[in-house]
Amino acid sequence: MKHLLFFLLSFSAMVGESMASSITISGNVNNPKGNAVAFRTPSGVKKCALDGTGAFTITFDLSEAAYGAFAHGKESSAMYFIPGTSVQIKIDADQFDESIQYSGSGAAPNNYLAGLFLLKEQTIGMDAYAIYKLEEAAFNEGVNKLEKALTQYYKNNQEAISTHTQFNGAEKRKVGYEIMSMRSKFEPYHAYFSKDKTFKATVGPEEILVDLNLNQAEDLQIPVYTELLEQYFAQKIELFDPDTYTKVITNEVVKLVQNQEVKAHLLFTYAQFHLQNFGAENAAPIITLYKENGGEQHKVDLLESKYQSLNKVSKGQPAPSFSYKNIEGKAISLADLKGNYVYIDLWATWCGPCRTELPFLEALQEEFKDQKIKFVSISIDDNEAAWRKMVENKEMKGIQLYAGGWDAKIIQDYSVRGIPRFILIDREGKIITSNAARPSGKIKAQILSLEGILP
């Protein structure tokens, strides 16, 4: 099923009917691929250790029924959690999708979801992206076939899920959302896979998404609906441009979404995204909007806490110091570089997007090698040998430092939540931006605009 990475990254709201209680999930994993299982819930990821026989038991609180997921190793399976129920899971990790079985009072929705996944595999194949590589006529034929299969599967399973009223209704509507999602993704995905950036579908994403109901609060429990909501507004946003991003939120979300619950969901989602990708700059208006539009106090507190943390590394603030060893074992600190602009790359050898940026960073270093700017690459690899091997084999230029793992002080000091992360510091050691453009982006223009950078 979906790779664990997507399981961990997802943070869409997935809540349903109200009933304050808890759920107990137990089970046994045959041929385990690790020593724990995990569950994605509305309040975060819950982990549970396996005992020596592969057995586990976990209980957690739920105020409402909710979609979520069960994960083990690199695989995950969609779940539906119902407060006040118990679920037993039996699975062979060697045949994750085919073997998973649920029993107990909350089993019916989960067996439905497990069967639904297998049906999709049987209908469009195990490679979820393969259908987007097809020509448009074949894609449409495949999607029509899937829609009929999903609709029939829903009808065939009415006896099993009819007593779970909210889940039943959500699954019926979800068929339409999933088909809309696939159709809206065809143009960008096909352009990517065919390497034809000019490709245009007969019906493009904007025309498809125009039919999306932006005010369907009851469907915030359905992950694909929240994804469609975010996609609807994302197509209006030039990502990683804080000014455009904020403008779209204020002028589009608040204007177009009338339902308070949906509006609050979107504003919270976008506020989190903004803080993570752009830092504190321009974040205050979004947080205020969330507060003014039905924001829950505990979520307001979370956003404000993140904002205060990020504000410490905002423009004009003294850059937190660091000192790490280079490939020769010599310690180099930020203070050693004073008098130069400093462009920092936080990266790791295992990070695909980080490696993608390396050729662009090398070109940038070559272009500005005689100017008053230092390029510092700081690895957060857990494995120092892997870092050394890559630096040496690729003859990487610039200042190469090793910080040693995700718990490195620089990660905490600069409130880093993901990599690659680029930071630009002025000649006096003050922050220009703690979330600078990537080498493949607009950073060259920003460097050229720095005072005294050119002779």
For each residue, the residues with C-beta under 8 A, 3 or more apart:
1: 75 76 77 78 96 97 117
2: 6 7 69 75 76
3: 6 7 74 75 76
4: 7 8 71 73 74 75 76
5: 8 9
6: 2 3 9 10 76
7: 2 3 4 10 38 40 69 71 76
8: 4 5 40 45
9: 5 6
10: 6 7 40 69 223
11: 269 272
12: 223 226 227 230 269
13: 42 220 221 226 265
14: 42 66 67 68 220 221 222 223 226
15: 42 63 64 65 66 220 221
16: 64 65 66 67 166 167 170 221
17: 64 65 166
18: 63 64
19: 62 63 64 65 83 84
20: 61 63 83
21: 61 62 83 84
22: 59 60 61 62 83 84
23: 59 60 62 81 82 83 84 85 86 87 106
24: 57 58 59 86 87
25: 39 57 58 59 70 86 87 88 89
26: 55 56 57 58 86 87 88 89
27: 37 55 56 87 88 89 90 91
28: 53 54 55 56 89 90 91
29: 32 37 50 54 55 56 72 91 92 93
30: 54 91 92 93 94 99
31: 92 93 94
32: 29 35 50 54 72 73 93
33: 72 73 74 93
34: 50 72 73
35: 32 49 50
36: 47 48 49 50 56 72
37: 27 29 47 48 50 56 58 70 71 72
38: 7 45 46 47 48 70 71 72
39: 25 45 46 47 48 58 60 68 69 70 71 79 81
40: 7 8 10 44 45 68 69 71 76
41: 44 45 46 60 62 66 68 81
42: 13 14 15 62 64 66 68
43: 60 61
44: 40 41
45: 8 38 39 40 41
46: 38 39 41 58 60
47: 36 37 38 39
48: 36 37 38 39 56 57 58
49: 35 36 56
50: 29 32 34 35 36 37 54 55 56
51: 54 55 56
52:
53: 28
54: 28 29 30 32 50 51
55: 26 27 28 29 50 51
56: 26 27 28 29 36 37 48 49 50 51
57: 24 25 26 48
58: 24 25 26 37 39 46 48
59: 22 23 24 25
60: 22 23 39 41 43 46
61: 20 21 22 43
62: 19 21 22 23 41 42 65 66 81 82 83
63: 15 18 19 20 83
64: 15 16 17 18 19 42 83 221
65: 15 16 17 19 62 80 81 82 83 166 167 221
66: 14 15 16 41 42 62 80 81 221
67: 14 16 78 79 80 81 221 222 223
68: 14 39 40 41 42 78 79 80 81
69: 2 7 10 39 40 76 77 78 79
70: 25 37 38 39 76 77 79 89
71: 4 7 37 38 39 40 75 76 77
72: 29 32 33 34 36 37 38 75 76 91 93 96
73: 4 32 33 34 93 96
74: 3 4 33
75: 1 2 3 4 71 72 93 96 97
76: 1 2 3 4 6 7 40 69 70 71 72
77: 1 69 70 71 96 97 100 113 114 117
78: 1 67 68 69 113 114 116 117
79: 39 67 68 69 70 87 110 113
80: 65 66 67 68 106 109 110 113 164 167
81: 23 39 41 62 65 66 67 68 106
82: 23 62 65 85 105 106 109 164 167
83: 19 20 21 22 23 62 63 64 65
84: 19 21 22 23
85: 23 82 104 105 106
86: 23 24 25 26 104 105 106
87: 23 24 25 26 27 79 102 103 104 105 106 107 110
88: 25 26 27 102 103 104 107
89: 25 26 27 28 70 100 101 102
90: 27 28 99 100 101 102 103
91: 27 28 29 30 72 96 99 100 101
92: 29 30 31 95 96 99
93: 29 30 31 32 33 72 73 75 96
94: 30 31 99
95: 92 98 99
96: 1 72 73 75 77 91 92 93 99 100
97: 1 75 77 100 114 117 118 121
98: 95 118
99: 30 90 91 92 94 95 96
100: 77 89 90 91 96 97 114
101: 89 90 91 111 114
102: 87 88 89 90 106 107 110 111 114
103: 87 88 90 107
104: 85 86 87 88 107
105: 82 85 86 87
106: 23 80 81 82 85 86 87 102 109 110
107: 87 88 102 103 104 110 111
108: 111 112 160 161 163 164
109: 80 82 106 112 113 161 164 167
110: 79 80 87 102 106 107 113 114
111: 101 102 107 108 114 115 160
112: 108 109 115 116 157 160 161 167 171
113: 77 78 79 80 109 110 116 117
114: 77 78 97 100 101 102 110 111 117 118
115: 111 112 118 119 153 157
116: 78 112 113 119 120 150 153
117: 1 77 78 97 113 114 120 121
118: 97 98 114 115 121 122
119: 115 116 122 123 149 150 153
120: 116 117 123 124 128 146 150
121: 97 117 118 124 125 126
122: 118 119
123: 119 120 145 146 149
124: 120 121 128 130 131 142 145 146
125: 121 128 130 131
126: 121
127: 130
128: 120 124 125 131
129: 132 133 189 193
130: 124 125 127 133 134
131: 124 125 128 134 139 142 143 182
132: 129 139 185 186 189 190 193
133: 129 130 190 193 194
134: 130 131 138 139 142 190
135: 138 139
136: 139 140 186 190 201 202
137: 140 141
138: 134 135 141 142
139: 131 132 134 135 136 142 143 186 190
140: 136 137 143 144
141: 137 138 144 145
142: 124 131 134 138 139 145 146
143: 131 139 140 146 147 179 182 183
144: 140 141 147 148
145: 123 124 141 142 148 149
146: 120 123 124 142 143 149 150 179 182
147: 143 144 150 151 175 179
148: 144 145 151 152
149: 119 123 145 146 152 153
150: 116 119 120 146 147 153 154 175 178 179
151: 147 148 154 155 175
152: 148 149 155 156
153: 115 116 119 149 150 156 157
154: 150 151 157 158 171 172 175
155: 151 152 158
156: 152 153
157: 112 115 153 154 160 161
158: 154 155 161 162 168
159: 162
160: 108 111 112 157
161: 108 109 112 157 158 164 167 168 171
162: 158 159 165 168
163: 108
164: 80 82 108 109 161 167 168
165: 162 168 169
166: 16 17 65 169 170 221
167: 16 65 80 82 109 112 161 164 170 171
168: 158 161 162 164 165 171 172
169: 165 166 172 173
170: 16 166 167 173 174 219 221 222
171: 112 154 161 167 168 174 175
172: 154 168 169 175
173: 169 170 176 177 219 222 225
174: 170 171 177 178 222 224 225
175: 147 150 151 154 171 172 178 179
176: 173 179 180
177: 173 174 180 181 219 222 224 225 228
178: 150 174 175 181 182 224
179: 143 146 147 150 175 176 182 183
180: 176 177 183 184 208 209 211 212 228
181: 177 178 184 185 224 227 228 231
182: 131 143 146 178 179 185 186
183: 143 179 180 186 203 208
184: 180 181 187 205 208 209 228 231
185: 132 181 182 188 189 205
186: 132 136 139 182 183 189 190 201
187: 184 190 191 199 200 201 204 205
188: 185 191 192 205
189: 129 132 185 186 192 193
190: 132 133 134 136 139 186 187 193 194 196 199 201
191: 187 188 194 196 197 198 199
192: 188 189 195
193: 129 132 133 189 190
194: 133 190 191 199
195: 192
196: 190 191 199
197: 191
198: 191
199: 187 190 191 194 196
200: 187 204
201: 136 186 187 190 204
202: 136
203: 183 207 208
204: 187 200 201 207 208
205: 184 185 187 188 208 209 231 235
206: 209 210 235
207: 203 204 210
208: 180 183 184 203 204 205 211
209: 180 184 205 206 212 228 231 232 235
210: 206 207
211: 180 208
212: 180 209 228 229 232
213: 216
214: 229 232 256 257 258 259 262
215: 257 258 259 262
216: 213 219 220 225 259 262
217: 220 259 261 262
218: 221
219: 170 173 177 216 222 225
220: 13 14 15 216 217 225 226 261 262 265
221: 13 14 15 16 64 65 66 67 166 170 218
222: 14 67 170 173 174 177 219 225 226
223: 10 12 14 67 226 227
224: 174 177 178 181 227 228
225: 173 174 177 216 219 220 222 228 229
226: 12 13 14 220 222 223 229 230 265 269
227: 12 181 223 224 230 231
228: 177 180 181 184 209 212 224 225 231 232
229: 212 214 225 226 232 233 262 265 266
230: 12 226 227 233 234 266 269
231: 181 184 205 209 227 228 234 235
232: 209 212 214 228 229 235 236
233: 229 230 236 237 248 249 252 253 266 270
234: 230 231 237 239
235: 205 206 209 231 232
236: 232 233 248 252
237: 233 234 241 244 245 248
238: 241 244 245
239: 234 245 277
240: 277 278 437 441
241: 237 238 244 245
242: 245 246 274 278 281 282
243: 246 247 282
244: 237 238 241 247 248
245: 237 238 239 241 242 248 249 270 274 278 282
246: 242 243 249 250 274 282 285 286
247: 243 244 250 251
248: 233 236 237 244 245 251 252 253
249: 233 245 246 252 253 254 267 270 286 289
250: 246 247 253 254 285 289
251: 247 248 254 255
252: 233 236 248 249 255 256
253: 233 248 249 250 256 257 263 266 267 270
254: 249 250 251 257 263 267 289 293
255: 251 252
256: 214 252 253
257: 214 215 253 254 262 263 266
258: 214 215 263
259: 214 215 216 217 262 263
260: 263 264 293 294
261: 217 220 264 265 294
262: 214 215 216 217 220 229 257 259 265 266
263: 253 254 257 258 259 260 266 267 293 294
264: 260 261 267 268 290 293 294 295 296
265: 13 220 226 229 261 262 268 269
266: 229 230 233 253 257 262 263 269 270
267: 249 253 254 263 264 270 271 286 289 290 293 295
268: 264 265 271 272 290 295 299 303
269: 11 12 226 230 265 266 272 273
270: 233 245 249 253 266 267 273 274 286
271: 267 268 274 275 283 286 287 290 303
272: 11 268 269 275 276 303 306
273: 269 270 276 277
274: 242 245 246 270 271 277 278 282 283 286
275: 271 272 278 279 280 283 303 306 307 310
276: 272 273 417 418
277: 239 240 273 274 435
278: 240 242 245 274 275 281 282 283 435
279: 275 283 310 313 314 415 433 434 435
280: 275 283 284 307 310 311 313 314
281: 242 278 314 315 433
282: 242 243 245 246 274 278 285 286
283: 271 274 275 278 279 280 286 287 307 310
284: 280 287 288 307
285: 246 250 282 288 289
286: 246 249 267 270 271 274 282 283 289 290
287: 271 283 284 290 291 300 303 304 307
288: 284 285 291 292
289: 249 250 254 267 285 286 292 293
290: 264 267 268 271 286 287 293 295 299 300 303
291: 287 288 295 300
292: 288 289 295
293: 254 260 263 264 267 289 290
294: 260 261 263 264
295: 264 267 268 290 291 292 299 300
296: 264 299 300
297: 300 301
298: 301 302
299: 268 290 295 296 302 303
300: 287 290 291 295 296 297 303 304
301: 297 298 304 305
302: 298 299 305 306
303: 268 271 272 275 287 290 299 300 306 307
304: 287 300 301 307 308
305: 301 302 308 309
306: 272 275 302 303 309 310 415
307: 275 280 283 284 287 303 304 310 311
308: 304 305 311 312
309: 305 306 312 415
310: 275 279 280 283 306 307 313 314 415 434
311: 280 307 308 314 317
312: 308 309 317 415
313: 279 280 310 317 319 320 413 414 415 431 434
314: 279 280 281 310 311 317 431 434
315: 281 431 432 433
316: 430 431
317: 311 312 313 314 430 431
318: 429 430 431
319: 313 334 342 423 425 429 430 431
320: 313 410 413 414
321: 333 334 335
322: 333 334 378 403 409 410 413
323: 331 332 333 334
324: 331 332 378 401 402 403 404 410
325: 329 330 331 332 401 402
326: 329 330 331 332 399 400 401 402
327: 388 391 392 400 402
328:
329: 325 326
330: 325 326
331: 323 324 325 326
332: 323 324 325 326 336 337 376 399 401
333: 321 322 323 336 337
334: 319 321 322 323 337 338 342 425 429
335: 321 338 429
336: 332 333
337: 332 333 334 340 342 374 376
338: 334 335 427 428 429
339: 372 427
340: 337 372 373 374 427
341: 372 373 374 424 425 426 427 432 447 450 453
342: 319 334 337 373 374 376 423 424 425
343: 364 373 374 375 376 422 423 424 425 436 443 447
344: 376 377 378 422 423 424 425
345: 354 357 361 375 376 377 378 420 421 422 439
346: 378 380 410 411 414 416 419 420 421 422 423
347: 351 354 357 377 378 379 380 419 420
348: 351 354 379 380 381 387 419
349: 354 355 379 381 383 386 387 390
350: 381 386
351: 347 348 354 355 419 420
352: 355 356
353: 356 357 419 420
354: 345 347 348 349 351 357 358 419 420
355: 349 351 352 358
356: 352 353 440
357: 345 347 353 354 360 361 420 438 439 440
358: 354 355 361 362 394 396
359: 362 363
360: 357 363 364 438 439 440
361: 345 357 358 364 365 375 377 398 439
362: 358 359 365 366 396 397
363: 359 360 366 367 439
364: 343 360 361 367 368 375 439 443 444 447
365: 361 362 368 369 375 397 398
366: 362 363 369 397
367: 363 364 444
368: 364 365 371 373 375 447 453
369: 365 366
370:
371: 368 453 454 455
372: 339 340 341 427 452 453
373: 340 341 342 343 368 447 450 453
374: 337 340 341 342 343 398 399
375: 343 345 361 364 365 368 397 398 399
376: 332 337 342 343 344 345 398 399 401
377: 344 345 347 361 396 398 399 400 401
378: 322 324 344 345 346 347 401 402 403 408 410
379: 347 348 349 387 400 401 402 403
380: 346 347 348 403 404 405 406 408 411 419
381: 348 349 350 384 386 387 402 404 405
382: 404 405 406
383: 349 386 387
384: 381 387 388 402 404
385: 388 389
386: 349 350 381 383 389 390
387: 348 349 379 381 383 384 390 391 402
388: 327 384 385 391 392 402
389: 385 386 392 393
390: 349 386 387 393 394 396
391: 327 387 388 394 396 400
392: 327 388 389 395
393: 389 390
394: 358 390 391
395: 392
396: 358 362 377 390 391 400
397: 362 365 366 375
398: 361 365 374 375 376 377
399: 326 332 374 375 376 377
400: 326 327 377 379 391 396
401: 324 325 326 332 376 377 378 379
402: 324 325 326 327 378 379 381 384 387 388
403: 322 324 378 379 380 408 409 410 411
404: 324 380 381 382 384 408
405: 380 381 382 408
406: 380 382 411
407: 411 412
408: 378 380 403 404 405 411 412
409: 322 403 412 413
410: 320 322 324 346 378 403 413 414 416
411: 346 380 403 406 407 408 414 416
412: 407 408 409 415 416
413: 313 320 322 409 410
414: 313 320 346 410 411 421 423 434
415: 279 306 309 310 312 313 412 434
416: 346 410 411 412 419 421
417: 276
418: 276 421
419: 346 347 348 351 353 354 380 416
420: 345 346 347 351 353 354 357 438
421: 345 346 414 416 418 435
422: 343 344 345 346 435 436 437 438 439 443
423: 319 342 343 344 346 414 431 433 434 435 436
424: 341 342 343 344 431 432 433 436 443 446
425: 319 334 341 342 343 344 429 430 431 432
426: 341 429 430 431 432 450
427: 338 339 340 341 372 452
428: 338
429: 318 319 334 335 338 425 426
430: 316 317 318 319 425 426
431: 313 314 315 316 317 318 319 423 424 425 426 434
432: 315 341 424 425 426 436 450
433: 279 281 315 423 424 436
434: 279 310 313 314 414 415 423 431
435: 277 278 279 421 422 423
436: 343 422 423 424 432 433 443 446
437: 240 422 441 442 443 446
438: 357 360 420 422 441 443
439: 345 357 360 361 363 364 422 443
440: 356 357 360
441: 240 437 438
442: 437 445 446
443: 343 364 422 424 436 437 438 439 446 447
444: 364 367 447 448
445: 442 448 449
446: 424 436 437 442 443 449 450
447: 341 343 364 368 373 443 444 450 453
448: 444 445 453 454
449: 445 446 453
450: 341 373 426 432 446 447 453
451:
452: 372 427
453: 341 368 371 372 373 447 448 449 450
454: 371 448
455: 371
